[in-house]
Amino acid sequence: MTDPVIRRVRLQEWREVRDLRLRALRDPAAPIAFLSTVDEALSRDDAFWQQRTADAAMGEDAAQFVAVVGERWVGSVSVLLREAGATDTLGRSVDVPQADLVGVFIDGSHRGRGILDALVDAASVWAERAGPSGLTLDVHVENARARAAYARLGFAPTGREVETSSGREIQMHRPAR
Ligand SMILES: CC(C)(COP(=O)(O)OP(=O)(O)OC[C@H]1O[C@@H](n2cnc3c(N)ncnc32)[C@H](O)[C@@H]1OP(=O)(O)O)[C@@H](O)C(=O)NCCC(=O)NCCS
């Protein structure tokens, strides 16, 4: 199979951003993988996806990377930079600047092929240029596949855990390389 192209999303690609997000939210693992739902995503208007895509494509404190095979988007990760004193996705106060990896998704038919590794590498390079040291993420305690993948990629638990309405989230960090 052709290797995917790994790149940042482009300003005009809001329909592709929306469609990949909907595919991710329809994945069987979505309830333990993502904080939002298909219904929430469907309730957003075009302006929401256009703004989200503009931030992901051009923002200085956010970026979204995608894996593309031919015309098809087969995976994505996003990075959100948080200043000290900010609040993160799970409502915790951030002590030192950090780069959060969110929205991690590989299409079911493309898993186990190293695409996640390439996306995380792209996110890492971007985050390191922006400042914070390394990448931080949260993973649901029952998301065994994601936990195994993150461990393989060098992420380790920080010891910070949060109980959410859908269960326990474990924070992991990978230092800059
Ligand atoms: C999580 C996800 C991004 C990982 O990408 P991937 O291509 O599937 O990851 P890989 O196949 O490279 O790695 C998965 C690891 O889990 C292991 N694994 C697979 N199924 C497993 C299971 N049911 N239980 C435990 N480990 C499992 C694999 O052996 C592999 O480990 P290894 O590299 O040490 O052999 C992808 O599966 C996905 O998009 N899942 C749905 C959305 C999601 O959960 N996102 C993460 C939110 S935090």
The ligand as an ORCA input file, in Angstrom:
! r2SCAN-3c Opt
* xyz 0 1
  C      -5.558      4.455     19.181
  C      -5.115      4.450     17.730
  C      -4.854      5.885     17.276
  C      -3.801      3.667     17.645
  O      -3.376      3.610     16.313
  P      -3.024      2.163     15.709
  O      -2.525      2.290     14.334
  O      -4.236      1.311     15.939
  O      -1.865      1.755     16.720
  P      -0.824      0.566     16.572
  O      -1.469     -0.606     15.885
  O       0.424      1.131     16.004
  O      -0.534      0.227     18.070
  C      -1.514     -0.375     18.844
  C      -0.861     -1.204     19.910
  O      -1.902     -1.807     20.689
  C      -1.786     -3.206     20.638
  N      -3.156     -3.659     20.655
  C      -4.000     -3.839     19.627
  N      -5.209     -4.199     20.093
  C      -5.117     -4.212     21.441
  C      -6.013     -4.514     22.483
  N      -7.280     -4.841     22.226
  N      -5.576     -4.448     23.760
  C      -4.293     -4.095     24.028
  N      -3.386     -3.787     23.082
  C      -3.813     -3.862     21.804
  C      -1.029     -3.510     19.381
  O      -0.352     -4.756     19.469
  C      -0.041     -2.360     19.371
  O       0.966     -2.542     20.328
  P       2.480     -2.848     19.896
  O       2.894     -1.762     18.967
  O       3.237     -2.821     21.160
  O       2.418     -4.181     19.213
  C      -6.194      3.803     16.796
  O      -6.359      2.448     17.165
  C      -7.515      4.539     16.844
  O      -7.740      5.490     16.101
  N      -8.423      4.111     17.744
  C      -9.755      4.739     17.867
  C      -9.671      6.169     18.421
  C      -8.836      6.244     19.686
  O      -8.913      5.404     20.572
  N      -8.039      7.331     19.789
  C      -7.173      7.566     20.920
  C      -7.823      8.463     21.915
  S      -6.765      8.784     23.315
*
